[in-house]
Amino acid sequence: MAEKVTITDVAKAAGVSRQTVSNALNSPEVVREETLKHVLEVIERLGYRANQAARQMRTGRSRLIAIGIEPDGDGISGSWADRFLHSLSQTAAQEGYRILLYTAADDRSEIATYEDLLGAYKPDAFVLTATHHDDLRASWLLERGLPFVAFGRPWSDLPDARHPWVDVDGAAGTEAATRHLLAAGHRRIGFIGWPPGSGVGDDRREGWARTLGAQDLAGLQRAVEDGIAAGESAARDLLAADPGVTALVCASDSLALGALQAREPGRPVAVIGFDDTPAARAVGLTSVHQPLGEAAAACVELLARALESPDAEPPSAHVLLAPSLTIRQSA
């Protein structure tokens, strides 16, 4: 069994002091760029792994970022979260952090989980997902000065405008979908989305409505809870209410897959979903693609900035990313 590489071994091989190696690992900003690069190369070559427990005792930091995971629902629309978590874990690891997962049923139980985690594991920061109006989680974290970033906009006014967030422009996504259908000759384009009050759902509805309005066109819409069965029922109702509808934009791939099932022989209806899930790829569904890897990297960057400079002013960065349209045979 090979002997464990120590910080002294790294210092000797790099021709620097043990303190310089320690600085490279814990306070890289104080090390000259050329020296830092050299020390990190030696660390990688020797396979040195820092003792995280000892590092936590020295720095008072756990190098943990906590994020909640949601139920996968029908296993389709929730798949975006898996991709986001994978990218977040990869990017965080590159910055020397690890992801701590937890579950919670609602805001209040999630806040109770924060208290438990802070007592047991002391995460350095949090990532919020599924943001919504009157989000109690964000207010709780802000009041206590705990570092966090939200993947999703704060849909209600918060007491601190410096709250950082990263989001994907849902309205731009449905706008691109609607423009694509207009360019293909469709003029009666319906929308299937979620009940009003969902920040994400309202945002996606807005892109469709705005694009049709700019062309002086009107379109029917239906609002239902997310799911394939609900999407199929809403599509049947909408198509029956307006026989002239030739295309549908949907707020999720689950709704879009249901809409595909509602199409009748002899009446072609183009359908576009949102999230570009594996299910969409499997059936050839055109869908709006979210840049989840880029979003995860932006979240880690904002957190790292706050954690590495705790005495600096809190970051005010708001990152709104543009989605893209993945065109397949369904539209």
C-alpha positions, 0 to 999 in steps of 0.5 A: 500500500502506497504511503499517504502523500503529506503536505510536507511532501508537496512542499518539498517537491514544489520547492516551497514552504508548507505555508505556501502549500497551505495558502494555495489550498485555503487562501489562493488569492494570497499566492502569486499566480505563477507559484499557485499554478506550480503548486497545484500542478504538483498537488495533482501529480502527487495525488495529494488530498487535503484532510477536510476535517482538519481544514474545517477546524482551521478555517471554520468552513465545511466546504459544503453547499446544501440544496434540496431535491424535489419529488420527480413527479411523473419522472419527466418534467423533474428530470431537469433537476437531475441535470442541474444537480449533476452540473452543480456537483461537477462545478462545485467540486472544481472549486473544492466544494461538495453538495449536501442534499436534503428533502423538504415538503414545503417552505416551513419544513425546509427552514426547519431542515436548514436549522438542523443542517446548520447545527449538524453539518454547518454548510457554508451556503445554500442553493434554492430551487423552485422559487415562488411568490412569497418565498419564506426560505429566501427571507429566512436566509436573508434575515440571518445573513446566510450565503445563498443563491437561488436558481430561479428569480425571486418572484416577490419583492424581498427585503434585500435587493442584493439577493443573488439569483440565476435563472433561465428566461422562460418567456424568451423560450416560449417566444422562440417556440411561438416564432418558430410556429409562426414562421412555419405558417401557423396562425392559430396557436394555443397554449397549455400551461399551469394555473396563474400564480406560478412565477415560472408558469406565468413567465412562460405564458407571457412569451407566447402571449406577447409574441402573438400580440405583436402579430395582432393574433389571439390564441386560446389557452388552458391552465392545468396542473402539470402532467401527461394526463392533464396535458391530454385533457387540456389539449382535447378541450382546447382543440374542440373549442377552436377547430382552427388551432393548428399548433400548441405551445406547452409549459412543460414536456409532460403537458406536451406529451399529453397534447401529442396524445390528444391529436386526432387522425386527419388533423395535424397539430404541431406541439412544442414542449419545454425543458428538452427532457429525455422523453422529448428526445425519445419521441421526437418532440420539439422543446425549449432547452435550458442551459442547465450546465451554464446555470449551475456554473453561475450559481457556484461562481456567485457563491464562491465569490461571496464565500471567498470574500466574506467581508465584501459587500454581498453580490448583487449579480442577477444572471438571466440566461437565454434558452434555445429551441431544439427542433424535432419532427413534432413542430 
